[in-house]
């Protein structure tokens, strides 16, 4: 039921970054569910991770190991290895150790990532049995296959790619993501991997990823649930014949920043478009806030409201539900008489009450569309924020009711 999400576009290979896919049969025999990614020696690697206090064992290890040299990323689907305590940490470390031995690198140079059912022991032997096949499959042009390999309840693979030319040298940025439910990253069950052949200093890369995630992955929500396993990684292999970017300034950095932001935005929005049971792709735009945080508070109050989300599914322009959500968002000293609300270009509420020009037919026409914008003008200042979300359908309930059966 993906909304406006079609086949993958061209995903350009990134020199110095290889991907290999294999089948461990974690949930289903024959399913490609293990992905190994190899970073060229000397690559810079940065990550942003879930803030869930019950973060999974692989997240704990990856957060620690990303501070040092990284050569391999190991992802399994079908099992989150979360809520598994000390045995989960041991299992994650063991799979990394096995991969490190097969690849001839230090164990600390392998970062683990897992996604799937929470609370089940990681099937270590199955994963270990697939590692050599994944290594044998490594290639720079396996992005599309890897996008399929990291899927769980996703209906379609998600990826994006950008290229730009600087001083006659082509620079590539390519990324993939997975996620369709348990989505409200706070850095859903979300994983993202983006690579570039630019050479970027570690500190600059870390800040670039943080800023990009804050405008993309951290602005999407399907159900308001922050996963135990959310991770997004940015790898810079340095294989492009250009000087190292050591500061967040200059033409080369600006071009790279734009490409990274565009890739992050596209693969983040693809997660929403493929939201579990989604029939609508919804943009919630909040303008005129006194602070960015109050814009986010209002936006998430609207995006998370089950009353609004079910009205969206029914194509019902029940605008009173939007006003109620804005009013309970917790904005201090909110003057509702200054607030205007729009569905698309249709003003449904002006100065805190129904707009004189509004008709139910206008609202129904907008709500019948697959892509809808809800715009809220607070009239308090100059700050703005945008969040992307979905409706809430019968299918979402069915998918999550039957997730383990």
Secondary structure as a PSIPRED ss2 file (coil, helix, strand):
# PSIPRED VFORMAT (PSIPRED V4.0)

   1 X C   1.000  0.000  0.000
   2 X C   1.000  0.000  0.000
   3 X C   1.000  0.000  0.000
   4 X C   1.000  0.000  0.000
   5 X C   1.000  0.000  0.000
   6 X C   1.000  0.000  0.000
   7 X C   1.000  0.000  0.000
   8 X C   1.000  0.000  0.000
   9 X C   1.000  0.000  0.000
  10 X C   1.000  0.000  0.000
  11 X C   1.000  0.000  0.000
  12 X C   1.000  0.000  0.000
  13 X C   1.000  0.000  0.000
  14 X C   1.000  0.000  0.000
  15 X C   1.000  0.000  0.000
  16 X C   1.000  0.000  0.000
  17 X E   0.000  0.000  1.000
  18 X E   0.000  0.000  1.000
  19 X E   0.000  0.000  1.000
  20 X E   0.000  0.000  1.000
  21 X E   0.000  0.000  1.000
  22 X E   0.000  0.000  1.000
  23 X E   0.000  0.000  1.000
  24 X C   1.000  0.000  0.000
  25 X C   1.000  0.000  0.000
  26 X C   1.000  0.000  0.000
  27 X C   1.000  0.000  0.000
  28 X C   1.000  0.000  0.000
  29 X C   1.000  0.000  0.000
  30 X C   1.000  0.000  0.000
  31 X C   1.000  0.000  0.000
  32 X E   0.000  0.000  1.000
  33 X E   0.000  0.000  1.000
  34 X E   0.000  0.000  1.000
  35 X E   0.000  0.000  1.000
  36 X E   0.000  0.000  1.000
  37 X E   0.000  0.000  1.000
  38 X E   0.000  0.000  1.000
  39 X E   0.000  0.000  1.000
  40 X C   1.000  0.000  0.000
  41 X C   1.000  0.000  0.000
  42 X C   1.000  0.000  0.000
  43 X C   1.000  0.000  0.000
  44 X E   0.000  0.000  1.000
  45 X E   0.000  0.000  1.000
  46 X E   0.000  0.000  1.000
  47 X E   0.000  0.000  1.000
  48 X E   0.000  0.000  1.000
  49 X E   0.000  0.000  1.000
  50 X C   1.000  0.000  0.000
  51 X C   1.000  0.000  0.000
  52 X C   1.000  0.000  0.000
  53 X C   1.000  0.000  0.000
  54 X C   1.000  0.000  0.000
  55 X C   1.000  0.000  0.000
  56 X C   1.000  0.000  0.000
  57 X H   0.000  1.000  0.000
  58 X H   0.000  1.000  0.000
  59 X H   0.000  1.000  0.000
  60 X H   0.000  1.000  0.000
  61 X H   0.000  1.000  0.000
  62 X H   0.000  1.000  0.000
  63 X H   0.000  1.000  0.000
  64 X H   0.000  1.000  0.000
  65 X H   0.000  1.000  0.000
  66 X C   1.000  0.000  0.000
  67 X C   1.000  0.000  0.000
  68 X C   1.000  0.000  0.000
  69 X C   1.000  0.000  0.000
  70 X C   1.000  0.000  0.000
  71 X C   1.000  0.000  0.000
  72 X E   0.000  0.000  1.000
  73 X E   0.000  0.000  1.000
  74 X E   0.000  0.000  1.000
  75 X E   0.000  0.000  1.000
  76 X E   0.000  0.000  1.000
  77 X E   0.000  0.000  1.000
  78 X E   0.000  0.000  1.000
  79 X E   0.000  0.000  1.000
  80 X C   1.000  0.000  0.000
  81 X C   1.000  0.000  0.000
  82 X C   1.000  0.000  0.000
  83 X C   1.000  0.000  0.000
  84 X C   1.000  0.000  0.000
  85 X H   0.000  1.000  0.000
  86 X H   0.000  1.000  0.000
  87 X H   0.000  1.000  0.000
  88 X H   0.000  1.000  0.000
  89 X H   0.000  1.000  0.000
  90 X H   0.000  1.000  0.000
  91 X H   0.000  1.000  0.000
  92 X H   0.000  1.000  0.000
  93 X H   0.000  1.000  0.000
  94 X H   0.000  1.000  0.000
  95 X H   0.000  1.000  0.000
  96 X H   0.000  1.000  0.000
  97 X H   0.000  1.000  0.000
  98 X H   0.000  1.000  0.000
  99 X H   0.000  1.000  0.000
 100 X H   0.000  1.000  0.000
 101 X H   0.000  1.000  0.000
 102 X H   0.000  1.000  0.000
 103 X H   0.000  1.000  0.000
 104 X C   1.000  0.000  0.000
 105 X C   1.000  0.000  0.000
 106 X C   1.000  0.000  0.000
 107 X H   0.000  1.000  0.000
 108 X H   0.000  1.000  0.000
 109 X H   0.000  1.000  0.000
 110 X E   0.000  0.000  1.000
 111 X E   0.000  0.000  1.000
 112 X E   0.000  0.000  1.000
 113 X E   0.000  0.000  1.000
 114 X E   0.000  0.000  1.000
 115 X E   0.000  0.000  1.000
 116 X E   0.000  0.000  1.000
 117 X E   0.000  0.000  1.000
 118 X C   1.000  0.000  0.000
 119 X C   1.000  0.000  0.000
 120 X C   1.000  0.000  0.000
 121 X C   1.000  0.000  0.000
 122 X C   1.000  0.000  0.000
 123 X C   1.000  0.000  0.000
 124 X H   0.000  1.000  0.000
 125 X H   0.000  1.000  0.000
 126 X H   0.000  1.000  0.000
 127 X H   0.000  1.000  0.000
 128 X H   0.000  1.000  0.000
 129 X H   0.000  1.000  0.000
 130 X H   0.000  1.000  0.000
 131 X H   0.000  1.000  0.000
 132 X H   0.000  1.000  0.000
 133 X H   0.000  1.000  0.000
 134 X H   0.000  1.000  0.000
 135 X H   0.000  1.000  0.000
 136 X H   0.000  1.000  0.000
 137 X C   1.000  0.000  0.000
 138 X C   1.000  0.000  0.000
 139 X E   0.000  0.000  1.000
 140 X C   1.000  0.000  0.000
 141 X C   1.000  0.000  0.000
 142 X C   1.000  0.000  0.000
 143 X H   0.000  1.000  0.000
 144 X H   0.000  1.000  0.000
 145 X H   0.000  1.000  0.000
 146 X H   0.000  1.000  0.000
 147 X H   0.000  1.000  0.000
 148 X H   0.000  1.000  0.000
 149 X H   0.000  1.000  0.000
 150 X C   1.000  0.000  0.000
 151 X C   1.000  0.000  0.000
 152 X C   1.000  0.000  0.000
 153 X C   1.000  0.000  0.000
 154 X C   1.000  0.000  0.000
 155 X C   1.000  0.000  0.000
 156 X C   1.000  0.000  0.000
 157 X C   1.000  0.000  0.000
 158 X E   0.000  0.000  1.000
 159 X E   0.000  0.000  1.000
 160 X E   0.000  0.000  1.000
 161 X E   0.000  0.000  1.000
 162 X E   0.000  0.000  1.000
 163 X E   0.000  0.000  1.000
 164 X E   0.000  0.000  1.000
 165 X E   0.000  0.000  1.000
 166 X E   0.000  0.000  1.000
 167 X C   1.000  0.000  0.000
 168 X C   1.000  0.000  0.000
 169 X E   0.000  0.000  1.000
 170 X E   0.000  0.000  1.000
 171 X E   0.000  0.000  1.000
 172 X E   0.000  0.000  1.000
 173 X E   0.000  0.000  1.000
 174 X E   0.000  0.000  1.000
 175 X E   0.000  0.000  1.000
 176 X E   0.000  0.000  1.000
 177 X E   0.000  0.000  1.000
 178 X E   0.000  0.000  1.000
 179 X C   1.000  0.000  0.000
 180 X C   1.000  0.000  0.000
 181 X C   1.000  0.000  0.000
 182 X C   1.000  0.000  0.000
 183 X C   1.000  0.000  0.000
 184 X C   1.000  0.000  0.000
 185 X C   1.000  0.000  0.000
 186 X C   1.000  0.000  0.000
 187 X C   1.000  0.000  0.000
 188 X C   1.000  0.000  0.000
 189 X C   1.000  0.000  0.000
 190 X C   1.000  0.000  0.000
 191 X E   0.000  0.000  1.000
 192 X E   0.000  0.000  1.000
 193 X E   0.000  0.000  1.000
 194 X E   0.000  0.000  1.000
 195 X E   0.000  0.000  1.000
 196 X E   0.000  0.000  1.000
 197 X C   1.000  0.000  0.000
 198 X C   1.000  0.000  0.000
 199 X C   1.000  0.000  0.000
 200 X E   0.000  0.000  1.000
 201 X C   1.000  0.000  0.000
 202 X H   0.000  1.000  0.000
 203 X H   0.000  1.000  0.000
 204 X H   0.000  1.000  0.000
 205 X H   0.000  1.000  0.000
 206 X H   0.000  1.000  0.000
 207 X H   0.000  1.000  0.000
 208 X H   0.000  1.000  0.000
 209 X H   0.000  1.000  0.000
 210 X H   0.000  1.000  0.000
 211 X H   0.000  1.000  0.000
 212 X H   0.000  1.000  0.000
 213 X H   0.000  1.000  0.000
 214 X H   0.000  1.000  0.000
 215 X C   1.000  0.000  0.000
 216 X C   1.000  0.000  0.000
 217 X H   0.000  1.000  0.000
 218 X H   0.000  1.000  0.000
 219 X H   0.000  1.000  0.000
 220 X E   0.000  0.000  1.000
 221 X C   1.000  0.000  0.000
 222 X C   1.000  0.000  0.000
 223 X C   1.000  0.000  0.000
 224 X C   1.000  0.000  0.000
 225 X C   1.000  0.000  0.000
 226 X C   1.000  0.000  0.000
 227 X C   1.000  0.000  0.000
 228 X C   1.000  0.000  0.000
 229 X C   1.000  0.000  0.000
 230 X C   1.000  0.000  0.000
 231 X E   0.000  0.000  1.000
 232 X E   0.000  0.000  1.000
 233 X E   0.000  0.000  1.000
 234 X E   0.000  0.000  1.000
 235 X E   0.000  0.000  1.000
 236 X E   0.000  0.000  1.000
 237 X C   1.000  0.000  0.000
 238 X C   1.000  0.000  0.000
 239 X C   1.000  0.000  0.000
 240 X C   1.000  0.000  0.000
 241 X C   1.000  0.000  0.000
 242 X C   1.000  0.000  0.000
 243 X C   1.000  0.000  0.000
 244 X C   1.000  0.000  0.000
 245 X E   0.000  0.000  1.000
 246 X C   1.000  0.000  0.000
 247 X C   1.000  0.000  0.000
 248 X C   1.000  0.000  0.000
 249 X C   1.000  0.000  0.000
 250 X C   1.000  0.000  0.000
 251 X H   0.000  1.000  0.000
 252 X H   0.000  1.000  0.000
 253 X H   0.000  1.000  0.000
 254 X H   0.000  1.000  0.000
 255 X H   0.000  1.000  0.000
 256 X H   0.000  1.000  0.000
 257 X H   0.000  1.000  0.000
 258 X H   0.000  1.000  0.000
 259 X H   0.000  1.000  0.000
 260 X H   0.000  1.000  0.000
 261 X H   0.000  1.000  0.000
 262 X H   0.000  1.000  0.000
 263 X H   0.000  1.000  0.000
 264 X H   0.000  1.000  0.000
 265 X H   0.000  1.000  0.000
 266 X H   0.000  1.000  0.000
 267 X H   0.000  1.000  0.000
 268 X H   0.000  1.000  0.000
 269 X H   0.000  1.000  0.000
 270 X H   0.000  1.000  0.000
 271 X H   0.000  1.000  0.000
 272 X H   0.000  1.000  0.000
 273 X H   0.000  1.000  0.000
 274 X C   1.000  0.000  0.000
 275 X C   1.000  0.000  0.000
 276 X C   1.000  0.000  0.000
 277 X C   1.000  0.000  0.000
 278 X C   1.000  0.000  0.000
 279 X C   1.000  0.000  0.000
 280 X C   1.000  0.000  0.000
 281 X E   0.000  0.000  1.000
 282 X E   0.000  0.000  1.000
 283 X E   0.000  0.000  1.000
 284 X E   0.000  0.000  1.000
 285 X E   0.000  0.000  1.000
 286 X E   0.000  0.000  1.000
 287 X E   0.000  0.000  1.000
 288 X E   0.000  0.000  1.000
 289 X E   0.000  0.000  1.000
 290 X C   1.000  0.000  0.000
 291 X C   1.000  0.000  0.000
 292 X H   0.000  1.000  0.000
 293 X H   0.000  1.000  0.000
 294 X H   0.000  1.000  0.000
 295 X H   0.000  1.000  0.000
 296 X H   0.000  1.000  0.000
 297 X H   0.000  1.000  0.000
 298 X H   0.000  1.000  0.000
 299 X H   0.000  1.000  0.000
 300 X H   0.000  1.000  0.000
 301 X H   0.000  1.000  0.000
 302 X H   0.000  1.000  0.000
 303 X H   0.000  1.000  0.000
 304 X H   0.000  1.000  0.000
 305 X C   1.000  0.000  0.000
 306 X H   0.000  1.000  0.000
 307 X H   0.000  1.000  0.000
 308 X H   0.000  1.000  0.000
 309 X H   0.000  1.000  0.000
 310 X H   0.000  1.000  0.000
 311 X H   0.000  1.000  0.000
 312 X H   0.000  1.000  0.000
 313 X H   0.000  1.000  0.000
 314 X C   1.000  0.000  0.000
 315 X C   1.000  0.000  0.000
 316 X C   1.000  0.000  0.000
 317 X C   1.000  0.000  0.000
 318 X C   1.000  0.000  0.000
 319 X H   0.000  1.000  0.000
 320 X H   0.000  1.000  0.000
 321 X H   0.000  1.000  0.000
 322 X H   0.000  1.000  0.000
 323 X H   0.000  1.000  0.000
 324 X H   0.000  1.000  0.000
 325 X H   0.000  1.000  0.000
 326 X H   0.000  1.000  0.000
 327 X H   0.000  1.000  0.000
 328 X C   1.000  0.000  0.000
 329 X C   1.000  0.000  0.000
 330 X C   1.000  0.000  0.000
 331 X C   1.000  0.000  0.000
 332 X C   1.000  0.000  0.000
 333 X C   1.000  0.000  0.000
 334 X C   1.000  0.000  0.000
 335 X C   1.000  0.000  0.000
 336 X H   0.000  1.000  0.000
 337 X H   0.000  1.000  0.000
 338 X H   0.000  1.000  0.000
 339 X C   1.000  0.000  0.000
 340 X E   0.000  0.000  1.000
 341 X E   0.000  0.000  1.000
 342 X E   0.000  0.000  1.000
 343 X E   0.000  0.000  1.000
 344 X C   1.000  0.000  0.000
 345 X C   1.000  0.000  0.000
 346 X E   0.000  0.000  1.000
 347 X E   0.000  0.000  1.000
 348 X E   0.000  0.000  1.000
 349 X E   0.000  0.000  1.000
 350 X E   0.000  0.000  1.000
 351 X C   1.000  0.000  0.000
 352 X C   1.000  0.000  0.000
 353 X E   0.000  0.000  1.000
 354 X E   0.000  0.000  1.000
 355 X C   1.000  0.000  0.000
 356 X C   1.000  0.000  0.000
 357 X C   1.000  0.000  0.000
 358 X C   1.000  0.000  0.000
 359 X C   1.000  0.000  0.000
 360 X H   0.000  1.000  0.000
 361 X H   0.000  1.000  0.000
 362 X H   0.000  1.000  0.000
 363 X H   0.000  1.000  0.000
 364 X H   0.000  1.000  0.000
 365 X H   0.000  1.000  0.000
 366 X H   0.000  1.000  0.000
 367 X H   0.000  1.000  0.000
 368 X C   1.000  0.000  0.000
 369 X C   1.000  0.000  0.000
 370 X C   1.000  0.000  0.000
 371 X E   0.000  0.000  1.000
 372 X E   0.000  0.000  1.000
 373 X E   0.000  0.000  1.000
 374 X E   0.000  0.000  1.000
 375 X E   0.000  0.000  1.000
 376 X E   0.000  0.000  1.000
 377 X E   0.000  0.000  1.000
 378 X C   1.000  0.000  0.000
 379 X C   1.000  0.000  0.000
 380 X C   1.000  0.000  0.000
 381 X C   1.000  0.000  0.000
 382 X C   1.000  0.000  0.000
 383 X E   0.000  0.000  1.000
 384 X E   0.000  0.000  1.000
 385 X E   0.000  0.000  1.000
 386 X E   0.000  0.000  1.000
 387 X E   0.000  0.000  1.000
 388 X E   0.000  0.000  1.000
 389 X E   0.000  0.000  1.000
 390 X E   0.000  0.000  1.000
 391 X C   1.000  0.000  0.000
 392 X C   1.000  0.000  0.000
 393 X C   1.000  0.000  0.000
 394 X H   0.000  1.000  0.000
 395 X H   0.000  1.000  0.000
 396 X H   0.000  1.000  0.000
 397 X H   0.000  1.000  0.000
 398 X H   0.000  1.000  0.000
 399 X H   0.000  1.000  0.000
 400 X H   0.000  1.000  0.000
 401 X H   0.000  1.000  0.000
 402 X C   1.000  0.000  0.000
 403 X C   1.000  0.000  0.000
 404 X C   1.000  0.000  0.000
 405 X C   1.000  0.000  0.000
